[in-house]
Amino acid sequence: MNIKKVGEKNVVYLEGEINAQSGAEIKQKVLDLFSSSGGVVLSFKGVVYMNSSGLREIIDLLKNATKSKKELSLCEMSADIREMFSFTGLDRVFKIFDTEAKALG
């Protein structure tokens, strides 16, 4: 996972598989970033697979973001991962963008 600061936001470039273990690591890192930035953009460009445990960690991040009044955006999802968010109705809860540039607004 790589991180790039762009203005007031941090872009986190996720890679590989997102499961319970990697999801917990992502969540901890993003929670740390929330304390020092206006928001976080998660780029799924390098993600090849995400299971329900990984999805649960991303949902927890949104809960924390909402509670601490921070912005969390998602971008650059593969068709499969986008479908997972759509199928579960989470595409109506998360701010999901096609590109990093749009997510940064």
C-alpha positions as CSV (number, residue, x, y, z in Angstrom):
1,M,0.0,0.0,0.0
2,N,1.4,3.4,-1.1
3,I,0.2,6.8,0.1
4,K,0.4,10.1,-1.6
5,K,-0.7,13.5,-0.1
6,V,-2.7,15.7,-2.5
7,G,-3.7,19.0,-0.9
8,E,-5.8,18.2,2.2
9,K,-6.4,14.6,1.2
10,N,-4.3,11.4,1.2
11,V,-4.7,8.9,-1.6
12,V,-4.1,5.3,-0.5
13,Y,-3.2,2.9,-3.3
14,L,-4.5,-0.5,-2.3
15,E,-2.9,-3.6,-3.8
16,G,-3.5,-7.4,-4.1
17,E,-6.2,-9.0,-2.1
18,I,-8.3,-7.3,0.6
19,N,-9.3,-9.8,3.3
20,A,-9.6,-9.8,7.0
21,Q,-5.9,-9.5,7.7
22,S,-5.0,-6.9,5.0
23,G,-8.3,-5.1,5.6
24,A,-7.4,-4.6,9.3
25,E,-4.0,-3.2,8.3
26,I,-5.7,-0.8,5.8
27,K,-8.2,0.3,8.4
28,Q,-5.5,1.1,11.0
29,K,-3.4,3.0,8.5
30,V,-6.4,5.0,7.2
31,L,-7.6,5.8,10.8
32,D,-4.1,7.2,11.4
33,L,-4.4,9.3,8.2
34,F,-7.8,10.7,9.3
35,S,-6.2,12.3,12.3
36,S,-3.8,14.3,10.1
37,S,-5.8,15.0,6.9
38,G,-9.1,16.3,5.7
39,G,-10.0,13.1,4.0
40,V,-8.8,9.9,2.3
41,V,-9.3,8.5,-1.2
42,L,-8.9,4.7,-1.5
43,S,-7.7,3.7,-5.0
44,F,-8.7,0.1,-5.8
45,K,-6.7,0.2,-9.1
46,G,-4.2,-2.5,-7.8
47,V,-6.8,-4.7,-6.0
48,V,-7.4,-8.1,-7.7
49,Y,-9.8,-9.6,-5.1
50,M,-11.8,-8.5,-2.1
51,N,-13.8,-10.9,0.1
52,S,-16.6,-10.1,2.6
53,S,-14.2,-9.7,5.5
54,G,-12.3,-7.1,3.6
55,L,-15.5,-5.3,2.7
56,R,-16.5,-5.2,6.3
57,E,-13.2,-3.4,7.1
58,I,-14.0,-0.8,4.4
59,I,-17.5,-0.4,5.9
60,D,-15.9,0.2,9.4
61,L,-13.8,2.9,7.8
62,L,-16.8,4.7,6.6
63,K,-18.4,4.5,10.0
64,N,-15.3,6.0,11.5
65,A,-15.1,8.7,8.8
66,T,-18.7,9.7,9.4
67,K,-18.2,9.8,13.2
68,S,-15.1,11.9,12.9
69,K,-16.5,14.1,10.1
70,K,-13.8,13.1,7.6
71,E,-14.3,12.4,3.9
72,L,-13.8,8.9,2.5
73,S,-14.0,8.3,-1.2
74,L,-13.3,5.2,-3.3
75,C,-12.1,5.1,-6.9
76,E,-10.7,3.0,-9.7
77,M,-12.5,-0.2,-8.9
78,S,-12.5,-3.2,-11.2
79,A,-15.9,-4.3,-12.6
80,D,-16.0,-7.2,-10.1
81,I,-15.4,-5.1,-7.0
82,R,-17.8,-2.3,-8.3
83,E,-20.4,-5.1,-8.8
84,M,-19.9,-6.2,-5.2
85,F,-20.7,-2.7,-3.9
86,S,-23.6,-2.4,-6.3
87,F,-25.1,-5.8,-5.4
88,T,-24.9,-5.0,-1.6
89,G,-26.3,-1.5,-2.1
90,L,-23.1,0.0,-0.8
91,D,-22.7,2.0,-4.0
92,R,-25.5,4.3,-2.6
93,V,-23.6,4.7,0.7
94,F,-20.0,5.3,-0.4
95,K,-18.7,8.0,-2.6
96,I,-17.4,6.0,-5.6
97,F,-15.6,7.6,-8.5
98,D,-14.3,6.2,-11.8
99,T,-11.0,8.1,-11.6
100,E,-8.6,9.4,-8.9
101,A,-8.9,12.9,-10.3
102,K,-12.7,12.9,-9.9
103,A,-12.4,11.5,-6.3
104,L,-10.0,14.4,-5.4
105,G,-12.6,16.7,-6.9
